[in-house]
Amino acid sequence: QVQLVESGGGLVQPGGSLRLSCAASGSIFRMNVMGWYRQASGKQRELVASITGDAITDYADSVKGRFTISRDSGKNTVYLQMNSLKPEDTAVYYCNVRGVELPWRGFDSWGQGTQVTVSS
């Protein structure tokens, strides 16, 4: 079973930066899509950014130009660099990975979530 461990959340002032990390472990053969989602209090979970195995990225309009998603395939880790943070970025951020694990079955795993709070 593929497990995800997130880190890097915390409290930051508006305009500040944070870097989230998500490390995957288990019998991973291939990670097809890695993504970051967030859920603010009282709102639905939404996709923030995603990256494919071919390094094709996609971003929510609200974070374009401020957030950057990247991956280190050798470490089975995905990152989310968040700059120019705004109070409306406050949410619990979740990592999601979809791919193939041994013995040859698909997986769709979620991390436990990490709180990001942007406040002065």
C-alpha distance (Angstrom), angle and dihedral (degrees) to the residues before:
residue distance angle dihedral
Q1 . . .
V2 3.78 . .
Q3 3.78 114.2 .
L4 3.79 128.1 -164.3
V5 3.79 125.8 -153.7
E6 3.78 118.8 -166.9
S7 3.77 128.9 -161.9
G8 3.77 141.5 165.6
G9 3.77 104.7 67.9
G10 3.77 123.8 130.8
L11 3.77 147.1 114.5
V12 3.79 119.1 -45.5
Q13 3.77 135.6 167.7
P14 3.80 121.3 -112.8
G15 3.79 109.8 -80.7
G16 3.78 91.9 27.5
S17 3.79 131.1 118.3
L18 3.78 138.4 -122.5
R19 3.77 133.4 179.9
L20 3.78 119.8 -147.2
S21 3.79 122.5 -159.4
C22 3.79 130.6 -163.2
A23 3.79 119.7 -169.8
A24 3.79 119.7 -165.8
S25 3.79 123.2 -153.9
G26 3.78 135.5 -178.9
S27 3.78 136.8 66.4
I28 3.77 94.1 -32.7
F29 3.77 117.7 173.2
R30 3.78 98.5 171.8
M31 3.79 137.5 -7.3
N32 3.79 108.6 -146.4
V33 3.78 102.8 178.7
M34 3.77 129.6 11.1
G35 3.75 120.8 -171.9
W36 3.77 147.2 170.5
Y37 3.78 121.3 -136.3
R38 3.78 130.1 -179.7
Q39 3.75 136.6 -157.3
A40 3.77 121.6 -161.8
S41 3.78 120.9 -159.7
G42 3.79 110.1 -75.3
K43 3.80 93.9 5.0
Q44 3.76 136.6 99.8
R45 3.77 122.2 -99.1
E46 3.79 111.7 -94.7
L47 3.78 136.0 -168.1
V48 3.78 112.7 -106.7
A49 3.80 102.3 176.7
S50 3.78 140.8 -21.2
I51 3.79 138.3 -167.2
T52 3.79 129.7 -164.1
G53 3.77 131.1 -146.6
D54 3.80 87.1 -96.3
A55 3.81 89.9 54.8
I56 3.79 94.1 -109.1
T57 3.77 108.0 154.7
D58 3.77 134.4 -158.2
Y59 3.79 129.7 -172.2
A60 3.76 138.6 -168.1
D61 3.80 110.5 -109.9
S62 3.79 90.3 -118.3
V63 3.82 93.0 63.5
K64 3.79 103.1 34.3
G65 3.77 111.3 128.1
R66 3.81 92.2 15.9
F67 3.82 105.6 59.7
T68 3.79 128.3 52.0
I69 3.78 125.7 -166.5
S70 3.78 120.8 -157.7
R71 3.78 139.2 163.5
D72 3.78 139.2 -147.3
S73 3.78 104.6 -152.4
G74 3.79 92.8 -171.4
K75 3.80 90.0 59.2
N76 3.82 96.2 35.3
T77 3.78 87.1 -126.5
V78 3.78 133.7 136.8
Y79 3.79 124.8 -162.0
L80 3.77 135.8 -159.8
Q81 3.78 115.5 -158.5
M82 3.78 108.8 -162.0
N83 3.79 119.0 -166.0
S84 3.80 133.1 173.6
L85 3.77 89.8 23.1
K86 3.78 119.1 -160.3
P87 3.80 131.2 -158.7
E88 3.81 88.6 -109.5
D89 3.81 88.7 63.3
T90 3.80 88.3 69.4
A91 3.80 108.0 120.4
V92 3.76 145.4 106.1
Y93 3.80 107.2 -79.2
Y94 3.80 119.6 -146.7
C95 3.76 129.6 -165.2
N96 3.82 119.1 -141.5
V97 3.78 128.3 -170.9
R98 3.79 128.4 -175.7
G99 3.76 122.3 -172.3
V100 3.78 147.2 100.7
E101 3.78 126.4 -57.1
L102 3.78 131.2 -173.0
P103 2.93 129.1 -62.0
W104 3.78 84.8 42.4
R105 3.75 105.1 -85.0
G106 3.75 133.2 127.5
F107 3.76 122.8 -109.1
D108 3.80 136.1 -165.5
S109 3.79 110.4 -169.5
W110 3.80 134.3 179.5
G111 3.75 131.3 -158.0
Q112 3.78 123.8 -129.5
G113 3.80 94.0 -105.8
T114 3.78 132.8 -110.7
Q115 3.79 125.2 -133.1
V116 3.79 119.5 -122.0
T117 3.79 115.9 -171.3
V118 3.78 121.7 -176.1
S119 3.77 110.8 -166.8
S120 3.76 141.6 130.8
